[in-house]
């Protein structure tokens, strides 16, 4: 089993920044891609960003490209999502997830099997 715990969410004004953290425990996550998803009220959960286990290649949704940066520290079992230039439309619960397969690198929600409980990000205008 893998336990993922997110932290760092909060209330921020538009244009501000937040740093979300996801810490893993239990079985290793270092060999798997990790990702962030988000879900706004009344909307489906959507992909935000992902990072490979090796080489640390990254991917982003178009809506956050240039504003968000994902990183990981395998020694600390931590994945970070640095959020800059936040917009009201970024308001959502943000979830950390681990890929099902060691070789998967992508944005499909169904390809991730372990999820955290989420952290709320609220951006005021």
N, C-alpha and C positions, 0 to 999 in steps of 0.2 A: 504494500500500500504506500501511496505517496500522499502527504498532506501539504497543501499549499495555503499560505496565509498572506493575504495582501494587506498593505498599510499605506498611509500617506495621503489618503483622500481628504477632502475638506471643501470649504467654501472659499472661493477666490473671485476677484473681480475680473472682468474681461481684460485681456492683455497680460494677465498675471501668469504665474508658473506654479506647478506642483511636481513633486517627485514621488512616484508610486514605487513601492517595493513589493516583491513577491519572494518569500522565503520558503524553501522546500525542506521537508524532513521525511524520514522513512527511506524508501528505496530511492536510488540515485536519479537525478534528473540531468546529470551532466552529459549523458550520451544522447539526449533527445532535444529536438527543437522545442522551444518554449514560445508562448504567444500571449498577447493581451487581446481581449475582446471587450466590448462594452454593450450595455443594454439601457436604452432610454425608456421612460415610461410609455407604455402602449406600443413599443416597437420591438422588433426582433433583435436578438443578440447579433452583433456584427463584429467582423474582424477589424483590429486596429493595427497590430504589428507583430512580427515574429522574428526570432533569431535562431540561427543554426547552433548546434552543439560544437561543431568543429569549424574553424575558420571564421565563425561569428558573422556569417553573411546575414543581412537583415532584409526585411520586407515591410512595407507600410501601405495602409489604405491611402488612396489619393487625398482623402479629406484631412489627413494629418501629416502628410509628407511635408518636410521642411519645418515642421513645428515640434514634432515629437521625436525622441531618440530612445531606442531600446538598447540595452546593454546587459551583460551578464557576468557574474563572477562565479565560476564553477567551484572554486575552493570554498566559497561561502554559501553555495547553493542558493544564490540570489539572482533575481532578474529585476532590472530597473526600467521604468518608463519615465523619462524626463519629458514633462509637458510644458512647452513654452507658448506664448502668444495664445492663451486659451480663449475660446469663444463660447458664447452661451450654448451653442449647439453641441459642444463637447460634454454637456451635462449628461451624466449617465452613471450607472454602476459599472465599475471596471473589474474584469475578472482575469486572473492569471490561469494559464492552462498548459498542460504538457502533452506533447504529441503521443499518439498511440504507438507509432512505429519509429524506430531509430532512424529510418531513412526519410521520413516525411518532412517536407518543408513547404508549407503553404498556408492558405487562409481558410480552408474548409473547417467549419465548426465540428463536423462529424468525425474529423480525424484527430480530435483531442479527447483524451479520456479522463484525465484528472483535472479537477477544477478547484479553485479557491472559493471562498464564501463571498468575495466581492468587496470593493471599497467605493464609497459614494464620492463622486466628484460633482460639485455644483458650481457653475460659473454664472455670476450675475452680470447683467448688462449695465 
